[in-house]
Amino acid sequence: MDYQTALYVVATPIGNLADITYRAVEVLKTVAVVFSEDTRQTTKLFDRYAISTTLKSYRDQNHTSAAQAVLELLGQGKAVALVSDSGTPLISDPGYKLVKAVSEAGYLVLPIPGPSAVTAAVSASGLPTDKFVFLGFLPKSHGKRAELLADFGKLDATLVLYESPFRLVKLLREILATLGDRHMCLACEVTKVYERFDRGRASELLAKLATQNIRGEYTVLVAKDV
């Protein structure tokens, strides 16, 4: 199938390589070039689904040259795809500047929806899902982190954050001190072999983490109620 001249923003698995849509595979096989945040990670997906499309790097650090290459391909009437390390591109990942440049140049930008750690964690959290706010990774500064938590903690919505295993305990202590002993869910390694969901109040989860070997990627969800 021939795809129209456009930049396709393609969601890829966040862990389990089977979590990809038929359409995403078709697009990745059909476009002229796929630009990837981490070509080594994307190569694993390409090998799994016998995708032989040319693969090039796109990161914030090489945005200028990569964006120029994308615009040249689009100018030749070719279709191009963007993928991130995993999940939906641009969600706490590079890509915003590329989408902006392509759209401002007058070309189509089309999403190919699929996996996202945010929506996956929210759906299985057991916390209210009618309204949620995604904060991504908080700043490293304690003052700025506490300020953001205090501001967004006033909202009538579940808060969703990303955090590394190295700062997870620190984050929970900050949540407890700033927002009180709220109901929470810690989603770890979602869709991967060691996938785990821990639910409880902030104090309970801190006590539980004291007995665990904390590793892996975490999506942290905080309920709006105390």
C-alpha positions in Angstrom: 0.0 0.0 0.0 1.3 3.5 -0.8 0.9 6.0 2.0 0.4 9.7 1.3 3.3 12.2 1.8 3.3 12.8 5.6 5.2 12.3 8.8 3.6 9.3 10.6 4.0 9.4 14.4 3.9 5.7 15.2 3.3 4.2 18.6 5.4 1.1 19.4 5.3 -1.4 22.3 6.3 -0.3 25.7 7.7 -3.7 26.6 5.9 -6.7 25.0 6.8 -6.7 21.3 3.4 -8.3 20.5 1.7 -5.1 21.5 1.8 -3.4 18.1 -1.0 -2.8 15.7 -1.2 -4.3 12.2 -1.4 -0.8 10.8 1.7 0.3 12.7 3.7 -2.6 11.2 2.3 -1.8 7.7 3.3 1.9 8.0 6.8 1.0 9.2 7.2 -1.4 6.3 5.9 1.1 3.7 7.5 4.5 4.5 10.8 5.5 2.9 12.6 6.1 6.2 11.9 5.5 9.9 13.4 8.0 12.3 14.0 6.6 15.8 15.0 7.9 19.2 17.1 4.7 19.8 17.9 2.7 16.6 19.2 -0.2 18.7 15.9 -0.6 20.4 13.9 -0.2 17.2 16.1 -2.8 15.5 14.7 -5.4 17.9 11.1 -4.5 16.7 12.2 -4.5 13.1 13.8 -8.0 13.4 10.6 -9.4 15.1 8.4 -8.2 12.2 10.8 -8.5 9.3 10.8 -4.7 8.7 13.7 -3.7 6.3 13.0 0.0 6.1 15.9 2.4 6.4 16.4 3.4 10.0 17.9 6.7 11.0 18.4 8.4 14.4 16.3 11.3 15.6 17.1 12.9 19.0 16.9 16.4 20.4 20.7 16.6 20.0 20.6 16.1 16.2 17.2 17.8 15.6 18.5 20.3 13.0 20.1 17.8 10.6 17.4 15.1 11.1 14.6 17.6 10.6 16.3 18.8 7.4 16.5 15.2 6.2 12.8 14.6 6.9 11.8 17.8 5.1 13.8 16.8 2.1 12.2 13.4 1.9 8.7 14.9 2.2 9.7 17.4 -0.5 10.4 14.4 -2.7 6.8 13.1 -2.1 7.9 10.4 0.3 6.3 9.2 3.5 8.4 9.2 6.7 7.7 7.7 10.2 8.9 8.7 13.7 9.1 6.3 16.6 10.4 6.7 20.1 12.3 4.3 22.3 9.0 2.8 23.2 5.3 3.8 23.4 3.8 6.8 21.8 6.3 9.3 20.5 6.5 12.8 22.1 5.1 11.6 25.4 8.1 12.5 27.6 10.2 11.7 24.5 11.8 13.7 21.7 9.7 14.7 18.7 7.8 17.9 19.5 10.3 20.1 17.5 10.2 17.8 14.5 6.4 17.7 14.4 6.3 21.5 14.7 8.9 21.9 11.9 7.0 19.5 9.6 3.6 21.0 10.2 4.9 24.6 9.8 6.4 23.5 6.4 2.9 22.6 5.3 3.1 18.8 5.4 0.7 16.4 7.0 1.5 14.9 10.5 -0.6 11.8 11.1 -0.7 9.7 14.3 -0.7 5.9 14.3 -2.1 5.3 17.8 -1.1 2.4 20.1 0.7 1.6 23.3 1.3 4.3 26.0 2.5 3.7 29.5 0.3 6.5 30.7 -3.0 5.1 29.5 -2.0 1.5 30.3 -1.2 2.4 33.9 -4.3 4.6 34.4 -6.6 1.8 33.0 -5.3 -0.8 35.5 -4.7 1.5 38.5 -8.0 1.2 40.3 -7.9 5.0 40.8 -10.5 7.5 39.3 -10.1 7.7 35.5 -12.7 10.3 34.6 -10.0 13.1 34.8 -6.3 12.7 35.0 -3.3 15.0 34.6 0.0 13.8 33.2 3.1 15.5 34.7 5.9 13.4 33.1 9.1 13.5 35.0 9.2 16.1 37.8 12.2 18.5 38.0 15.2 17.2 40.1 15.0 20.3 42.4 13.2 19.5 45.6 11.6 23.0 45.8 10.3 22.8 42.2 9.0 19.3 42.7 7.1 20.2 45.9 5.7 23.3 44.2 4.4 21.3 41.2 2.9 18.6 43.5 1.2 21.3 45.6 -0.2 23.1 42.6 -1.5 20.1 40.7 -2.5 18.3 43.8 -5.4 20.9 44.2 -7.0 19.6 41.0 -10.0 17.3 41.0 -8.0 14.7 39.0 -5.7 11.7 39.3 -2.0 12.7 38.9 0.2 10.6 36.7 4.0 10.8 36.8 7.1 9.0 35.6 9.9 8.2 38.0 13.1 6.3 38.0 13.7 3.5 40.6 16.5 5.6 42.1 14.2 8.5 43.1 11.0 6.6 43.8 11.2 6.6 47.6 12.1 10.3 47.6 9.0 11.0 45.4 6.6 9.1 47.7 8.0 10.9 50.7 7.4 14.2 48.9 3.9 13.2 48.0 3.1 12.2 51.6 4.5 15.5 53.0 2.9 17.7 50.3 -0.4 16.1 49.5 -1.1 13.9 52.5 -1.6 10.1 52.7 -3.4 9.7 49.4 -4.4 6.6 47.7 -1.8 5.6 45.0 -0.8 3.0 42.5 2.7 2.2 41.4 2.8 0.6 38.0 6.2 -1.1 37.4 7.5 -2.5 34.1 4.1 -2.4 32.5 3.6 -5.2 29.9 7.1 -6.6 30.7 8.1 -9.9 32.4 8.3 -8.4 35.9 5.1 -6.3 35.5 3.7 -5.3 38.9 0.9 -3.0 40.3 1.2 -2.0 43.9 -1.9 -0.1 45.3 -2.4 1.5 48.7 -1.9 4.8 50.6 1.4 6.6 50.3 2.5 5.5 53.7 1.7 1.9 53.0 3.6 1.9 49.8 6.6 3.4 51.4 6.6 0.7 54.0 6.3 -1.9 51.2 9.1 -0.5 49.2 11.4 -0.7 52.2 11.3 -4.5 51.8 11.7 -4.6 48.0 14.6 -4.4 45.6 13.4 -1.3 43.6 14.2 -1.6 39.9 12.6 -0.9 36.6 10.5 1.9 35.2 7.7 3.3 37.2 4.5 5.1 36.4 3.2 6.7 39.6 -0.5 7.5 40.1 -1.9 9.7 42.9 -5.6 9.9 43.6 -7.4 13.2 44.1 -8.7 12.3 47.6 -6.9 11.8 50.9 
